Amino acid sequence: MTLIKSISGIRGTIGGAAGDGLTPLDIVKFTSAYGAWIIKNGGAKKIVVGRDARISGSMVNNLVTGTLMGLGIDVVDIGLSTTPTVEVAVPLEQAGGGIILTASHNPKQWNALKLLNAKGEFISDTDGKELLDIAESSDFDYAEVNALGKVTYDDSYLQKHIDQILALPLVDVGAIAGANFKVVIDCVNSTGGIFVPALLQALGVKTVHKLFCEPDGEFPHNPEPLPENLTALSKEVLAKNADLGIAVDPDVDRLCFVCEDGNMFGEEYTLVAVADYVLKNTKGNTVSNLSSTRALRDVTEQAGGEYHAAAVGEVNVVNKMKEVNAVIGGEGNGGVIYPELHYGRDALAGIALFLTHLAKFGKQVSLLRKSYPNYFISKNKITLTPEMDIDALLLKVEERYKNQPYSTIDGLKIEFDKQWVHLRRSNTEPIIRIYSESESETAANGLANKIIADIKEILQLS
């Protein structure tokens, strides 16, 4: 059993002993800490709660809602929802925060409490540490009977979220409807099966073939939207002679596409394509994390903007976007953050912007993909002994490549013209993760192998 406590939320497998998994006791403990943190910091005593379609969702929801009521906090339960929909709902409700019950792309035995502030954004590093301290000290008091919170149920946020997307100036419903797209969708039997068809209908897409759209939490394949998990979608795109396939993860904050020929568009290129469209219409800067493709930088500079890199993690990307006033940003895992709507990864907004872009491009998805610089990312890791000083090791690699452009805001990233390598230590294991990118798969692997050889040489000399 696994329980992971981090600044962004509490994630774990359902069942087991308290403290070892995401048990009812753990759910109550960390929900209590979150509610106490909201009250302590003067936030509105109202919390929005929404969930994906996981099998454990109803159980977790009941515990979370009851605990918040026990703290004297009112709950707006928006039911089966998406992460971006809860993010949209929090400020509309003028709530003190929000909790999304989802373990994102993790398998069905997992669930989590994703924690939002009053802006509908993930809580900061400082806030997260304060919250974890409250949890460990059990520094919370429950309300007396006459001061218990109340729960209201509101299923209107599906439409409210869609209405906000339709109101975006860069979303052209007429162009999308006029393109007569034939689309296949894979919603991994979670809430995307409710939200994505509703959005496509609102956008005027008349032909939608549904694959795994029953929101029962029985994921038909690994729910992370990676190529190896989307073979059924690829085959269905070909079988239905569709223009494209669309895949989302269980909480609908990650997005990727399949081309009309059954090939993957590439999750790294979801953000690249959407950013290309936004930058064609809005001058400005972009942000992605250090492990995302260089193609975003190329597209940004071609449009006259500046690209900026952030440390890995959505909250870090959002902070950098605010700092540089970025018009679009996100992560290479298919996460699109469009601040015109809100500061959170939003697959629904990404779909609307991408389809508008494709309709105006007027050609096949595969040709749109070919219009972008082609890069390949290689992902590797080195397992070290537990007593190894990984920070000292990274410093020695940094010294070896000090004449190259490099960044240390998140591990060590070294640039070699249009190639790069990013070394990050794991927070839970004695592992260095090594991501490298180049214009060919062979070159990307070669760069990774060169750095791995350097690390082994440094270890032998130590």
Summary of the structure (lengths in Angstrom):
residues: 462
radius of gyration: 22.3
end to end distance: 36.9
largest distance: 69.0
contacts: 1711
relative contact order: 0.10
helix: 40%
strand: 24%
